[in-house]
Amino acid sequence: MKEITFLKQHAERWESYEEKLQSGKDIEPAELTEMFIELTDDLSYARSNYHNTNTTDYLNSLTTKVHHLVYRNKKESASRIFRFWTNELPLLFGQYHRQLLWSFMVMAIATLIGVISQLTDDDFVRLILGDFYVDTTIERIKNGNALGIYGEDNEFLMFIKITLNNIRVSFIAFVFGLLTAFGTSFFILYNGIMLGSFFAMFYKYNVLNEALKVVWIHGTLEISAIIIAGCAGFILGNSIVFPGTYKRIESFKRGATHGMKIIIGLIPVFIAAGFLESFVTRYTSMPLITAGLIIFGSLAFILFYFIIWPLILKNRYHV
């Protein structure tokens, strides 16, 4: 891209940033963070393509000013962490709702494939979950305790094992983005087919209602987090294939940074899902209203934090 074109595309935004900095008014932390992210991206591109030019010097000066404001209270680590969770992460995530929709659609289609495959072939689920798991589950169903597996292990050990596994799964979904969006799609596809065939198996044994009530107590957070991790994988994959105005290596660094922040943001979600699966799901006979409150409460949190709140922040800061 020619330098004059680069200037025309971004000059108005830079001028608005400069006006805010010169106004002397306090700038909201989330808006300041967004300014810093965008300016560092622009500066990186300018250094790579227009080295030792007025454009690079100007961006370097402007970015330095914003940097000082961002880190002037760096010692207030607790406040910084709070802003990350309440503003920076949701504002970042708001840029990638399209990738989130793709991830959700792949998961939904894969789940449907799993359901149809199991309903047409009783042995399909064995290919996905293995003979031992299927045989022991069928035995529990016959004994009248279809979901008894959730109450067989020690709660604390189960919590550690499940949480670490969930974090591992999310990281794999992200890393598969190195194989472009097809890599992450394949990983989500496998998990979705597994989910669909799992529920279809319970349907065939007439215990689907019980399975839905029990599994979604933790599954609402767990499956949602896998979809969001898939979104991070798409961000990484697209940064390689579609670098836009950035050099491919700079685009990759940007995609990797943004995707990793999202994965880090999912850790509390996986901890909560692990806690529910280990300490709560084992009570398979809990009242439907109690299970419903947990399930819909979890869903409300996911929708608010990852969709509604980012849109509110984008509208508030006009980004």
Secondary structure, DSSP 8 states (H G I E B T S, - for coil): --HHHHHHHHHHHHHHHHHHHHS-----HHHHHHHHHHHHHHHHHHHHHSTTSHHHHHHHHHHHHHHHHHHTTTT-HHHHHHHIIIIIHHHHHGGGHHHHHHHHHHHHHHHHHHHHHHHH-TTHHHHHH-HHHHHHHHHHHHTT-TTGGGGSS-HHHHHHHHHHHHHHHHHHHHHGGGGHHHHHHHHHHHHHHHHHHHHHHHHHTT-HHHHHHHHHHHHHHHHHHHHHHHHHHHHHHHHHH--TTS-HHHHHHHHHHHHHHHHHHHHHHHHHHHHIIIIITT-TTS-HHHHHHHHHHHHHHHHIIIIIHHHHHHHHHT-
